[in-house]
Amino acid sequence: MNLQSKLPHVGTTIFSKMSALAQQHGALNLAQGFPDYETDPYLIELVNRYMKDGFNQYAFMSGVLPLRERIAEKVWNTHQVRVDIQDEITVTAGGTQAIFTAIATVVEKGDEVLIFEPAYDCYAPTVELFGGRVVPVALLAPDFSIDWEYVKSLVNEKTKLIIINNPNNPTGKRLGKEDINALAAIVTSSHTFVLSDEVYEHIVFDGHQPYSLLAHPILRERSFVIASFGKLLHVTGWKVGYCIAPPVLTKEFRKIHQYTVFSVHTAVQMAIAEYLENPEIYLSLGDFFEEKRNYLIEGIQSSKFTVLPSQGTYFLNIDYAAISDEPELLFAERLIVEKKIALIPISAFYTENLNQHILRVCFAKKAETLVQAVDLLNNI
């Protein structure tokens, strides 16, 4: 058999590797980004009820109407922006499928795609799968700031797409108004589109409010905005998300969406639609996670780690330079084996595998897990 891999450089993700190693050595897993607390029983009850009520067949390709209506309400409640439920909203099988479909919609062979690193690991392989060339922009600790003049110098006639993640996984960095305006200026003077990964949209801290590219009139017309109910409702395994884009982009997006998943679990969509009738569920999310972030930061203040700022997401980055000069992956593996705690090396999110002595910690955990995490980190 002569099979040539379309992704010859892609192997098992760092998340799978570290989680498997954690399980093998009985380590506390703060590597993979998922909550370990229970889903709201009422949400489970709603799913069960809609299943019993017969919502078990194909949904509309674009998503059930009640959920698209609720998404439009959520965008209005959060950003005071109107979106069209018929022509601008598509419910997807999680954020990752939406990202894959958006990239597939616009990227062709020879196109260039700008990605800010450290970056979520699905972006680059998807670009390569469709013949595009990734142009990485490396952002460095501790502040991971963007040099927009440098970014502008990279944009040319081949630049088809710029991918942003706001707030950013894994850095916890939140883009400011000046960043958004700089991006808009680049888009205005070029032919590029934007993919805005906003799956952590509502998880922002320190008094800041969520911001979406939907709120920027220039970027709204050139962007695919991706969000996830997995992050919003603490149900990452349900894989339900959505894409909001202007009608001309949505039309092309759906052409691909209909031949990948076509539609998403009907009963779950109906349940989420009813569940989100209470907007406090997402409007209070930032406070919920900020409390967990603060507990973790305060708990390891006396440890040998240096804590980097976390402005959003449910991740905190810690610098171990005072402990070891080992490369991040080796140090992270040793922590699993010897100290029984699993974290993610941030170098895994860079093309060049930069070593900055930084590990990512997931704090979307129940109180007793965070107590255990603080104890383990203080004894390293």
C-alpha positions in Angstrom: 0.0 0.0 0.0 1.4 3.4 -1.0 -0.2 6.0 1.3 1.3 9.5 1.5 0.4 11.4 4.6 -1.3 14.7 4.1 0.1 15.8 7.5 3.4 14.0 7.7 4.7 16.1 10.6 1.6 15.7 12.8 1.6 13.2 15.6 -0.3 12.8 18.9 -1.2 16.1 20.5 0.6 17.3 23.6 -2.7 17.1 25.5 -3.1 13.4 24.8 0.5 12.7 25.6 0.5 14.5 29.0 -2.9 13.1 30.0 -1.8 9.5 29.2 1.4 10.0 31.2 -0.6 11.5 34.1 -2.9 8.4 34.1 0.0 6.1 33.9 1.7 7.6 37.0 -1.4 8.5 38.9 -0.7 12.3 38.7 -3.2 15.1 39.2 -4.1 16.2 35.6 -4.1 20.0 35.2 -2.7 19.6 31.7 -5.8 19.1 29.5 -8.4 21.9 29.6 -11.5 20.4 31.0 -13.6 20.9 34.2 -13.6 18.1 36.7 -16.8 19.3 38.5 -20.3 18.1 37.7 -22.5 19.6 35.0 -25.6 21.4 36.1 -28.2 18.7 36.8 -30.9 20.9 35.3 -29.1 21.0 32.0 -28.8 17.2 32.0 -32.5 17.0 32.8 -33.3 19.2 29.9 -31.3 17.0 27.5 -33.1 13.9 28.8 -36.5 15.6 28.5 -35.9 16.6 24.9 -34.7 13.1 24.0 -37.9 11.7 25.6 -40.0 14.2 23.7 -38.7 12.9 20.4 -36.0 15.4 19.4 -33.7 12.6 18.1 -33.6 13.1 14.4 -31.6 15.4 12.2 -31.7 19.1 13.1 -31.7 21.9 10.5 -28.2 22.1 8.9 -27.8 25.6 10.3 -29.0 24.6 13.8 -32.4 24.5 15.5 -34.2 27.8 15.4 -34.6 28.2 19.2 -30.8 27.9 19.7 -30.0 30.4 16.9 -32.5 32.8 18.5 -30.8 32.4 21.8 -27.3 32.9 20.3 -28.6 36.1 18.7 -30.0 37.2 22.1 -26.6 36.4 23.8 -24.7 38.5 21.3 -27.1 41.4 21.9 -26.9 41.0 25.7 -23.1 40.9 25.7 -22.1 43.2 22.8 -25.2 45.1 21.8 -24.8 43.8 18.2 -27.6 42.4 16.0 -26.9 39.2 14.1 -29.3 37.5 11.6 -30.5 34.2 12.8 -31.1 32.9 9.3 -28.1 34.0 7.4 -25.3 34.6 9.9 -25.4 31.9 12.6 -24.4 28.2 12.1 -24.4 25.7 14.9 -21.4 23.4 14.7 -19.9 20.3 16.2 -17.8 22.2 18.7 -15.5 25.1 18.2 -12.8 23.0 16.5 -15.1 21.9 13.7 -16.1 25.5 13.2 -12.5 26.5 13.0 -11.7 23.7 10.5 -14.7 24.7 8.3 -13.8 28.4 8.3 -10.3 27.7 7.2 -11.6 25.3 4.6 -13.9 28.0 3.3 -11.2 30.5 2.4 -7.8 28.9 2.3 -6.5 27.6 -1.0 -3.2 26.2 -2.2 -0.5 28.8 -1.9 -2.4 31.1 0.4 -0.6 32.4 3.5 -2.2 32.4 7.0 -0.9 34.5 9.9 -1.1 32.7 13.3 -0.1 34.3 16.6 1.9 31.8 18.7 1.7 30.3 21.2 -1.4 29.0 19.4 -4.1 26.4 19.8 -2.8 23.3 18.0 -5.6 22.8 15.5 -4.9 26.0 13.4 -1.7 25.1 11.6 -2.5 21.5 10.6 -5.8 22.6 9.1 -4.2 25.4 7.1 -1.6 22.9 5.8 -4.3 20.4 4.9 -5.8 22.8 2.5 -2.5 23.8 0.9 -1.9 27.0 2.8 1.3 28.2 4.3 1.4 29.1 8.0 3.2 32.4 8.8 3.8 32.2 12.6 4.1 35.4 14.6 5.9 34.4 17.9 4.8 36.3 21.0 7.0 36.1 24.0 6.6 36.0 27.8 5.9 37.6 30.1 3.4 39.9 28.4 2.9 38.2 24.9 2.4 41.6 23.3 1.9 42.0 19.5 4.1 44.2 17.4 1.5 45.3 14.9 4.0 47.0 12.6 5.8 43.7 12.3 2.5 42.0 11.6 1.7 44.6 8.9 5.1 43.9 7.2 4.1 40.2 6.9 0.9 40.9 5.0 1.0 40.7 1.3 -1.1 39.7 -1.7 -0.9 36.0 -0.7 -2.2 36.6 2.8 -5.7 35.1 2.9 -6.4 34.8 6.6 -5.3 36.1 10.0 -6.3 33.9 13.0 -6.7 35.4 16.4 -7.7 33.8 19.7 -9.2 36.3 22.2 -8.7 35.7 25.1 -5.8 33.5 24.2 -5.2 29.9 25.0 -2.6 29.2 26.4 -1.3 32.7 27.4 -4.5 34.1 29.1 -3.8 37.3 27.1 -6.7 39.6 26.3 -6.5 41.9 23.3 -7.0 45.5 24.0 -8.7 48.2 22.0 -5.4 49.3 20.4 -4.8 45.7 19.2 -8.3 45.5 17.7 -7.9 48.8 15.9 -4.5 47.8 14.6 -5.9 44.6 13.2 -8.8 46.5 11.6 -6.3 48.8 9.9 -4.4 45.9 8.4 -7.6 44.3 7.2 -8.9 47.5 5.7 -5.7 47.9 3.6 -5.6 44.3 2.4 -7.7 41.4 1.1 -7.4 39.2 4.1 -10.1 37.6 6.2 -10.1 37.1 10.0 -10.9 34.0 12.0 -11.6 35.0 15.5 -11.5 32.1 18.0 -13.6 33.4 20.9 -14.4 30.2 22.7 -13.3 31.8 26.0 -15.2 35.0 25.2 -17.0 35.3 28.6 -14.0 34.2 30.7 -12.3 37.6 31.3 -11.2 39.0 34.6 -10.4 42.1 36.7 -13.4 44.1 35.7 -13.1 43.8 32.0 -16.0 43.0 29.8 -16.1 40.4 26.9 -15.2 41.8 23.5 -16.0 40.3 20.1 -14.9 41.3 16.7 -18.7 41.4 16.0 -18.6 44.7 17.7 -16.2 46.3 15.3 -17.9 47.4 12.1 -14.9 46.8 9.8 -13.9 43.4 11.2 -17.5 42.2 11.5 -17.7 42.2 7.7 -14.5 40.2 7.2 -14.6 37.7 10.1 -15.6 34.3 11.1 -16.4 34.5 14.8 -16.2 31.1 16.6 -17.6 30.3 20.0 -18.2 27.1 22.1 -20.9 25.9 24.4 -18.4 23.4 25.7 -16.5 26.2 27.5 -19.6 28.2 28.3 -21.5 25.4 30.0 -18.6 23.3 31.3 -19.5 20.4 28.9 -16.4 20.1 26.7 -17.4 16.6 25.7 -20.7 17.6 24.1 -18.9 19.4 21.2 -21.5 22.0 20.4 -20.3 25.4 19.1 -21.2 28.0 16.5 -19.9 30.3 13.8 -21.2 33.8 13.2 -20.2 35.4 9.9 -21.7 37.9 7.4 -24.1 36.3 4.9 -21.6 36.0 2.0 -19.1 34.1 4.2 -21.8 32.1 6.0 -23.2 30.9 2.6 -19.8 29.4 1.7 -19.1 28.1 5.2 -22.4 26.1 5.1 -21.5 24.5 1.8 -18.6 22.8 3.6 -20.4 22.3 6.9 -23.2 20.4 5.3 -20.8 17.8 3.9 -18.8 17.3 7.1 -21.2 17.0 10.0 -24.4 18.4 8.3 -26.1 18.9 11.7 -25.5 18.7 15.4 -27.2 16.7 18.2 -30.8 17.9 18.2 -31.9 17.3 21.8 -28.7 19.0 23.1 -29.3 22.0 20.9 -32.9 22.3 22.2 -31.8 21.8 25.8 -29.1 24.5 25.5 -31.6 26.9 24.0 -33.9 26.6 27.0 -31.1 26.6 29.5 -29.8 29.9 28.2 -33.1 31.7 28.8 -31.3 32.8 31.9 -28.5 35.1 30.7 -26.8 35.1 34.1 -25.4 31.7 33.2 -22.9 33.3 30.8 -22.8 36.9 32.2 -21.5 35.5 35.6 -18.9 33.2 34.1 -16.0 35.6 34.5 -16.5 36.0 38.2 -16.8 32.2 38.6 -13.4 31.5 37.1 -11.7 34.6 38.5 -12.3 33.2 42.0 -10.6 30.0 41.0 -7.7 31.9 39.3 -7.2 34.0 42.4 -7.2 31.0 44.7 -4.5 29.3 42.7 -2.4 32.5 42.4 -2.6 33.2 46.2 -1.9 29.6 47.0 1.4 29.4 45.2 2.7 32.9 46.0 5.3 31.4 48.4 6.3 28.7 45.9 9.4 28.8 43.7 7.2 29.5 40.6 6.7 33.0 39.2 3.1 33.6 38.1 2.4 35.3 34.8 -0.7 37.5 34.3 -3.9 35.7 33.3 -6.4 38.1 31.9 -8.9 35.5 30.7 -9.5 31.8 29.8 -9.2 29.2 32.5 -5.4 28.9 32.3 -2.6 30.3 34.3 1.1 30.2 33.2 3.9 29.7 35.7 7.6 30.3 35.2 9.9 27.6 36.7 13.3 29.2 35.8 14.2 29.4 39.5 13.7 25.7 39.9 15.3 24.2 36.8 17.0 25.0 33.5 15.5 21.9 31.8 13.5 22.3 28.6 9.8 22.6 29.2 8.8 19.2 27.9 11.4 17.3 29.9 10.6 19.3 33.1 6.9 18.7 32.6 7.4 15.0 32.2 9.6 14.8 35.3 6.9 16.6 37.3 4.4 13.9 36.3 6.7 11.0 37.2 8.3 12.5 40.4 5.8 15.1 41.7 2.5 13.6 40.5 1.2 16.7 38.8 0.6 17.1 35.0 1.0 20.5 33.4 1.5 21.6 29.7 4.8 23.0 28.4 3.9 26.2 26.6 6.7 25.4 24.0 4.2 22.9 22.5 2.2 25.8 21.2 5.1 27.2 19.1 6.3 26.2 15.7 9.9 26.6 16.8 9.4 24.9 20.2 10.7 27.8 22.1 11.9 27.1 25.7 10.9 29.9 28.1 10.6 27.8 31.2 6.8 28.2 31.3 4.1 25.7 32.0 0.3 26.1 31.6 -2.0 25.2 34.5 -5.7 24.6 34.0 -7.7 25.9 37.0 -11.2 24.9 35.7 -11.3 22.5 38.6 -13.4 21.9 41.7 -12.2 23.3 45.0 -10.6 20.1 46.4 -8.6 19.7 43.1 -7.2 23.2 43.4 -6.3 22.6 47.1 -4.4 19.5 46.0 -2.8 21.5 43.1 -1.6 24.2 45.5 -0.1 21.6 47.8 1.8 19.8 45.0 3.1 23.0 43.4 4.3 24.3 46.8 6.4 21.2 47.2 8.3 21.5 43.9 
